[in-house]
Amino acid sequence: MLRTVLTHVSTSDLADDHAEQIEALLEDALNSADRETYIREHGQKVYRSALITYTDPVTSETRYGIYDEDEATRELEDTDDKDEANARYEELVRARAENLGLDHNDEPECFDASDVNGVPVKE
């Protein structure tokens, strides 16, 4: 079952200190993401979804995190079920793909990189 760890739009399912301990692991986990989709602008990732694996620092369980970030929000959900995490990751990427607009040249926006079949990626 998915739980909300970090969010800017609702409340976390974890105590603040537990969520903060997971947040401290986030940068390293993102650097070795299992899966990732992103858009870059001026060398920076302005949109990023990633599937990460980490050990919960409080429970010592292996957790699969689904990280989603854009210029306005940053969220992390996780689960102990890898299949559920993969499905949620793909759901988030496909939803983002449906909402891509036009770039500054009036061309359809694409992801710079993605491992989700069927979503638009720059060649």
Number of C-alpha atoms within 10 A of each C-alpha: 9 16 14 18 23 22 16 11 9 9 10 17 15 13 9 11 10 15 19 14 13 19 14 11 14 18 11 11 19 19 10 13 19 14 18 22 23 22 20 13 9 6 7 9 15 14 20 21 26 26 26 26 22 19 14 16 14 11 9 9 11 15 19 24 32 29 23 22 17 14 9 8 11 16 19 24 23 24 18 16 14 17 11 15 23 18 11 18 25 22 13 16 22 16 12 15 17 10 9 13 12 11 10 8 7 8 9 11 18 19 20 16 17 21 13 16 9 9 18 18 18 10 7
